[in-house]
Amino acid sequence: MRKKLYIRLLRIRQRMGIFWPLMINGTVLFVIFILGSLGYKYVEGWPLSDGFYMVLITLSTIGFGEVHPLSEQGKLLTSAVIISGVVYFALLIGYFVQLASEGRVFQMMRRRRVDKAIAALSGHCVLCGFGLVGRVVAAELAADGVDVVVVETDDKKAEEIESAGYFLVLGDATSDSVMMRVGLDRAKALVASMSNDPANVYVVLSARAMNPDLYIVSRASDNRHISKLKTAGANRVILPHMIGGQSIAQAIQRPLVESFMHRSNTNDEVLLDEFLVSDTSPLVGRSLAEAALTKSHDVIILAIKSQGNPILQKTRADTVVQAGDVLLVAGSKIHLQKLNEMM
């Protein structure tokens, strides 16, 4: 019984956070008033209202005289009330000084401000882990106009994250309470980019349970963990070291291809992008030959995924574009932006 009560108190304390000491102090003050009022009733025979008033003017140090003349026992009781009040207020002031020195009040205000901003987000991306990989992911998403909510345990990175314009939630991504704060039910994607694969597995599993429609991409450091991450609910699993190694090998074996794909001018860099054809697009009902996108927009249609068909199909000149199709396109950033206006 005592163990259950202790565990329940620990849970309440954890939920209340910095408000827990305030509740304790309020309880102590309430007990002082009750015991003091009852003490004057039984020691001096006063009504409870007079006893309460005596405790109030004593603790507040207003300086009023006694409500009624005090006996020797009443003076001892008043001394006890004064001592308990002095100790109580000393502890209370010490607690507020501690809060101010640790900056916890500011942290609480910042947390409420961020939580309020996240509550207004929709279609954002949740990024768990702001390491070397996470930094690049956040920058790329932000460049495309996507709101990024970063979950990070290291408060030393807070200034960097917030100065970059990302929303920050300090805490452990494996904690359900932390993940509930990031608005997973309204997010469009989650990236698990922590260096610890088991932690990524847990985050993916929790996120999938909270939002079955969420698109989840996870980082992995070991090939053996790919199947576990996909079983947990990841749509894609990326191995950064493998992609980096392949890029280096490509630069050595096919330097011309590598230099073409990654030109120094970001506007001329060849990019791959995908576009969903809307019902109002002028491409609907036209063949790729009739659209002539290579001439008009300087882009190349590499593949097409028809609606209801999960497999990318090779394109031909007589391929007719329909609403709901997804086009895989190669081109420069400027030309891809112009093509997006047609979709």
N, C-alpha and C positions, 0 to 999 in steps of 0.2 A: 504493500500500500504506500509506504513512504517512498519507495523507489519510483513508483508511477507518478506520485505527486512531484517529486524532484525533477523527473524528466519533463513533466508538463510545464513546470516553472521555467526550465531551461528553454523550452520551445517558445514560451511567451516572451522571455527575455530576448531571444534571438530575433523574433518578429518586431519587437518594439525598438530595438536598436538603442539610439541615444535617449529615447524617451523613457527607457526603463528606470534610470536613476531618478528622473523627475517623478515617476509614479511612486517610487520608494519614498522620496522626500515628501510627497503629498500624503502618503499613508502615515508617515511618522508624525507630520504636523496634525493630522486628523486624530491620531492616538493621543497626542499631547493635550489637545483641546478636550477630548472625551474624558481622559483620566483626570485632568485638572478640574473640569466642571463637576465631575462626580466627587472628587476629593473635597472641594469646597462645600458640596451638599452634605457629605457625611461627617466632615471634620467640624465645619462651622454651622451646619444646619441651614445653609442658604438655598434659595430656589436655584434650579439649573440655569435659568436665564442670568441670574446674578453671578453664578460661578463662571459661566461662559464669558460674560462681559469682563470679569476680573482677569481671566486668562488672556483675553484679547488685548486689554490695555497693558498687561504686564509684558507680553511678547512684543507688542508694537512699540514699547518704550515711549509712549505718549507723555507719561508723567502725571497722569491723573492720580488722585489719592485712592485709598482702598474704598471699595463699595460699602463695606461695613468694617467696624473695628475688628482687628485680627487677634486671635488668641495665640498662645505660644506655638500650638500645633499648626495654626493657620499660617504663622510666619515661616515655619519650616516648610510647609507645603508651597508657599509662594517662592521661597528660595529654590526649591526643586524645580518649579516651573521656569524660573529665570535661568537657572543653569542649563536645563534641557533646551530652552529656547536659544540660548547663546551658542551651544554646541550645534544645534540644528542649523542655524543660519550660517555658522562658520563652514559647515560641510557644504551647504547649498552654494555659498559664494565660491568656495574652492572648486566645486564642480563646474560652475560657469566659467571660471578663470581657465580651467583645464580645457573646456570646449573651445574657448577663444584662442588659446595658445596652440592647440592642435589643428585648428582650422576646420573642425568637424561641422560647425554651423554652416560655414561656407560650402563645405562638401555636400551637406544635406540640401542646401538651396540649389546648388548646381545640379544635383541629382534630380530634384523635382522639376527643374527647368528642362533638363534633357528628356526626362520621362514624358513631360507634357508635349515636347516637340515630336518625340517618337510616336506618341499616340495619334498625332495628326498625319503621319506618313502612311503611304500606300504604294505598293509596287516597288519597295526598296529592297536592298540586298543586305543581308546580315553576314558580316565577316568575323569569324572567330579566329583570333590570332593575328597580331600585327608584326610579324617578323619580316624577313627578307622577301618572302613570297607574298605575304599579305600586303605589304606596301605597294608592290607592283599591281596587284589585283585591285586594290582600292583606287589607285591613281587611274587605271584604265577604265574602271566603272564610272568614276567621277567625271572623266573626260567625255563619256557618252551621256552625261546628264543623269546618272542613276544616283539616288540618295544611298549613302553607305552608313550602316550602323556597325561600329567596331566593338567587339567584346574582347577585352584585354585585362589580364591580371596585373601587369606591371604598370604601376601608377607613374613611373618615370617617363613613360611614353605618352602620357596624357597631353602634355603641351604640344607635342608634335602632331598628334592625331587631331586635336581640336583646331590647331592653327591651319591644318590642311582642309578644314571644312567638313570633317566627318563627325557623325554623332558617336559619342563614346559612352559605353557602359562598362564601368570597372567591376570586374568580378570573374568568377570561374565559369567558363562556358559549359562545364559539365553539370552546373547547378540548375535545376528546373526553375527556381525562382528568378535567376538571372535571365534565362532564356524566355521566360514569360514577359519580361520587361521590353524585349526588343521588337515586339509586334509580329511574331511569326505568322499569325493568322492573316496578316495583310501583306506580308512580304512576298516577293516573287521568286527569290532565290536565297540560298544560304551557302557560304563557302567555309568549309572546315580546313583551315590552313595552319593548324598547330603542328609543331614538329613531333609531337607524341601521337603515334598512330592509334593506340588504344583509346586515347582521349577523343580523337577524331571519330572513332567508331561509336563511342557513347553519345557524342554530340549529334551525329547523323541519326542514330537510333531515336533519340529524344525528339529531334526536330521532325522526323518523319511521323512520329506518333502525334505530335501537336498539329501538324499540317500535312495531310496526305497528298495534297496537290503541289507542295513546295518543290521547286527544282533545286537539287542539292549537288554540289560539286565538292569533292574532298581531295585533299592532298594526301599522298602516301609516300613513305620513305622506303618501303620494302614491298617487293612484288607479292610476297605471301599474304599481305593484308588487303590486297585488292578485292578478293572474293568476299572477305568479311565486311568490308565497307559497302559493297554492292548489296550484300544480304541485309545489312542494316538499313538500307534505303537510299544510298547514293545513286544518282543518275549517271554521274561521271566520276571517275577516279583518275587523277593526274599524278604522274611521278616527275617532279621538277628536275631531278638529277638526270633522268633519262632524256627529257626534252633538251636540256642543256648540252648533254653529251652528243646527241644527234645533231644539234645545231653546229657544234664545233667540228664534228666529222664532215658535215655538209660544207662548211667553210674551207676545209682542207681538200676534199675530194671534188667539190663542184663550186669553186670560188665565184664563178661568173653568175651562177644561179643565186648564190647567197647575196652577192652585191646587188643583184637586180631586185631581189625581194626586200632588201633593207637598205634603201638609199639614204643618204645623209639628209636630204630634204624631206621632211615628214609629209609634205603635200604630194610628193612624187612617189612615196613608198607604196609598193604594191601590197594591197590588203585583201583579205578574204572576208566577205560578209554575206549574211543571209537576209532575204527580204520576203515578207509575207504579202502576197498579192491580194489587195482588197477588192470589194465588189465594184468600187468606183474607179479602179485603175484603168487607164487607156490601153493597157496591155491585154485585158481580158478579151478572149475570143480571137486574138491575133497570133499568128505563128511567129517564131523567133526571127525568121527571115523577113517577115513584114515589119516587125518591130525595129529591126536593124539597130540594136542597142550598141553594137560595137562601133558603128559609124557615128551615131547621134550622141552617145554618152561616153565613148571610149572605155567600155567595160566588156568583159568576157563572161558569158553565162557558162559555167562549168558543169552544172548539174541541176536537176529539178526534182522536187519531191511532190508528187501529186497528192491531193487531199485523200486521206484514207489509206495511203501507201507509205509505210515507214521507211522504204528503201529509196535512196537517191538513184535517179535514172540519168543516163547519159543524154545529152541534148542533141537534137538534130534540127536542121533548118525548118522542117515542117512541123516541129513540136508546137502544139497550140497551148497557149497559156490560159489557165482557168482561175477563177477566184478561189482562194484558199491554197493555191500552190505556193511552195517555198522555193525561191531561186537562190542557188549558190553562185555568188558573183565575185570576180576578181577585178580589181581596178585601184586607182589612186583614191585617196581620202576625199578629195574635192569631187571627183566624178561619182563616187559612191553616194555622197550627200545629195547630189543632183538627182541620181536615180531614185533615192528614197522619196523624193517629192512626188514621183509618179506612182508610188505604191499606196 
